[in-house]
Each structure stands twice: as structure tokens, then as C-alpha cells.
Amino acid sequence: MGLKLKKTEITALVLAAGHSSRMGDLKPLLKIGAKTVLEGVISIFPEAGITDVRVIVGYRHRELLPQIEECGARWIKNDQWELGMFSSVKAGVATIEDSIKGFLVMPVDIAMVKPATIGRLVDVFDRSRKLVCYPTFRGKRGHPPVISAQYRNEILQWGNPGGLGGFLRQKQADSIDVDVEDEGILLDIDTPEDYRNLFERLGLKKGIETSGN
């Protein structure tokens, strides 16, 4: 791959198709400051120079489409979203063209990753020639990994337990950990408590708010 990788050869897949059952509200539409979670996650990538952002939608997808389109991203419908997150990964990976060299996989509830972290991951992916690059904070792996498009067909055919994580565990020899000063790679918004804790970290007013309130 060398040192000639272009940002246009990297795609970001944002997974936003789930039910948000543990949150009790639709996570992509929760507000963090002036933006929804969905808007915030999409915006990370263009700020890092990656303009090809594809959002995989499923549950209540029509409520998300206006924001996706307003942010200049592309949406992909996963009609099998009830099968779990890996079905959304496959729906996104299935759209990867031959011109794409790698893709990032970002659950929509990982909302606080810094654009500089994305840039560092892509740079290491380019220089190292490794096929998977994981961001790590104090020794813990987080999101989003950068995955080589060479794995496209293998991922689409993967049917063993563990979803994407199970697949990638078979590829440890081809992976590299990238230390970043960004705790955001570990911070998800899975429950109302997670959401309130995030507000505390940001020094914002506590409470569940959605774009419809």
C-alpha cells in the first residue's frame, strides 16, 4: 500500500440500525450539546479528512434519514437489523467498492472520538501495511478499528460466533495496536447512566434529551 494512500480510499461505516433497548430511547437522536449523537459521530470523519461516510440504518430509520442527508453522508438500509450488529457490519461492507483500501467501523454510540485519533489511525494503517489497526487507550482497545478492504469477502462469508470481533480475532498476526491519547475510543452510550456520566465529563447539564424534545 505504501505511503500513497488517499483519504478518498478510506470509508467510514457508522452503525446506527439497532433498537437501543438498554437506553430506552433512540440513541442516534439523543443530544450532546447542540448536536445529536448521530450528527456528532458523522462530523468526526470529515474533520479528519474522510468524506465517504456511510450510515447503516434499520430500526426507525426514517427518523434518521434527514440528519444523515443534511450531514452529507450516505445511508444504507439493513433489513436484517434485528439479527444484531454484525448484520449491519455486513450491510455496510457489502457496499465497499474495489477502489476502497480500508474502512473504519464506528458504532453510533461511540460519540466522543477525536478527529485527530482518526487521522492517526489512518496514517498508521498506511505506513504499517497491517490489515487491522486498533486504537488503544492505556492498553485497552476501542473504536473505531481500521480494517483492510482485503477482508471484504471473508467478512461477508463469516458465519461463526462472535460477529466482527470473532472474525478479527482470527487475524491477530495482521493487526497492530495504535496508542492514542483519547479516552473517547472507550466511551459508549449504552444506558441512561452512561449518557449522564458523559454529560458529567463534558460539564453539561445532566438528563436525557432527544432532538424531538
C-alpha positions, 0 to 999 in steps of 0.5 A: 500500500505504501505511503500513497494512500488517499483519504478518498480510499478510506470509508467510514461505516457508522452503525446506527440500525439497532433498537437501543433497548438498554437506553430506552430511547433512540440513541442516534437522536439523543443530544450532546450539546447542540448536536445529536449523537448521530450528527456528532459521530458523522462530523468526526470523519470529515474533520479528519479528512474522510468524506465517504461516510456511510450510515447503516440504518434499520430500526426507525430509520426514517427518523434518521434519514434527514440528519444523515442527508443534511450531514452529507453522508450516505445511508444504507438500509439493513433489513436484517437489523434485528439479527444484531450488529454484525448484520449491519457490519455486513450491510455496510461492507457489502457496499465497499467498492474495489477502489476502497483500501480500508474502512473504519467501523464506528458504532453510533454510540461511540460519540466522543472520538477525536478527529485527530485519533482518526487521522492517526489511525489512518496514517498508521494503517498506511505506513504499517501495511497491517490489515487491522489497526486498533486504537488503544487507550492505556492498553485497552482497545476501542473504536473505531478499528481500521480494517483492510478492504482485503477482508471484504469477502471473508467478512461477508462469508463469516458465519461463526460466533462472535460477529466482527470481533470473532472474525478479527480475532482470527487475524491477530498476526495482521493487526497492530495496536495504535496508542492514542491519547483519547479516552473517547475510543472507550466511551459508549452510550449504552444506558441512561447512566452512561449518557449522564456520566458523559454529560458529567465529563463534558460539564453539561447539564445532566438528563436525557434529551432527544432532538424531538424534545 
